[in-house]
Amino acid sequence: MYCDSDEESCASPEPPPDVPKGYLAVYVGAEVRRFIIPTSYLTHPVFKILLQKAEEEFRYDHNGGLTLPCKIETFKYLLKCIENHPKGYIVESSVSEQLEIH
C-alpha cells in the first residue's frame, strides 16, 4: 500500500500534516510528487537501486525530504514490482535497465 499525492484519497494540495507510523514520504520526479510508502520498502533491492540513483544525482548535499530521480510512471511501476515481489529476486536485474531507459 502506498499513497500518491495525486490520487483522490490524497487529493489535498497540502501534504498531510503527518505520516503514519511505519511509513515515510518520498518525493518523485521533476514534479516532486509526494508518495507515502512503507518504511519496509527501504530494504527492498529495487528501492536500494533508487537510493543509489538518488545518491548519484544529489550526493549527500541535498536539503529537504528524500527525493528520487525518476519519472513518476517509472516509480509507480517499481512500487508494483516491490508489492508483487517482496523479496526482489525476480525484478532486481531488470530495474536498473528500467531506470536507465527513463
N, C-alpha and C positions, 0 to 999 in steps of 0.2 A: 504494500500500500504506500502510495506517495500522494502528495498534494501539489498540484500545478496551479500557480497563481492566476492563470488564465481560464481555469475551469470554473463552472458555476459554483461549485462548493467552496471555492476560494476567490470569489469574484470581487471582493473588496479591493479598491485601488490602493488602499493602505495595507501594508503587511500585517499579519496577525500580531497582536501585542506580545504573544509568547509562542514558544514551540513546545509541543507536548514532550514529556519526559521520554527519553529513548529515541528522539528524532533530532534532526538538525536542518537548518536552512542552508541551501546552496543556491548560487546564482549562476545562470547558464546563458551562454551566447552573447552576441553583441547587444541584444535587447535586455540583457541582465534580468531574465525572468527568474523569479524565486520559486524554488521547489522545496518542499518539506519531505525529507526522506528518513527512513530508519537509520540509526547510527550503526546498526549491524552491517549496512552496505559498505562501510569504510574498510572492512577487512576482506571484502569480496575481490577476487583477482581482477575482475573487469573494472571495478571502481579504483583499484590501485593504479591501473593504467591511466585513468582520467586524472588522478592526483599527480602522476608523473608528468603528464602533459601540462597541468597547471603549474607545476614547479618549473618546467622548461620555459613556459611563457612569462610567468610573473615573478619567478625566483621567490625569495622569501621577503622581498621588499614590496609587499602588497598590503594596502590598508583595506579594512572592511571585512566582509564575510568571505566565505570560501567561494571563489569564482572559478568556474570550469570553462575552458576554452574550446567549446564545441557547439555545433548547431543544436538548436532546441529539438528538432526532429531526431537527430542522432542520439541525443541524451535520452529522449523518450524510448527509443529503440533499445538502448543499453539498459534502461530500467526494466523493460520487459524481459531482456535476457537475464538480468540478475534475479528477477522474480521467478522465471521459469527454470533456471539452473542455479540454485542457491550455492552450489559448490564451485561453479565456474569452469568446470573441466571441459565442457563441450564448446563453449563460446570464446574462451580466452584468446585462442590463436587468431580468430577472425576479427576480434575487436580492434586490435592495432591497425589492421587493414582498413576497417571502417573509419577510424579516426584519421588516418592518413588521407583517405578519399575526401572527407568533409573537413 
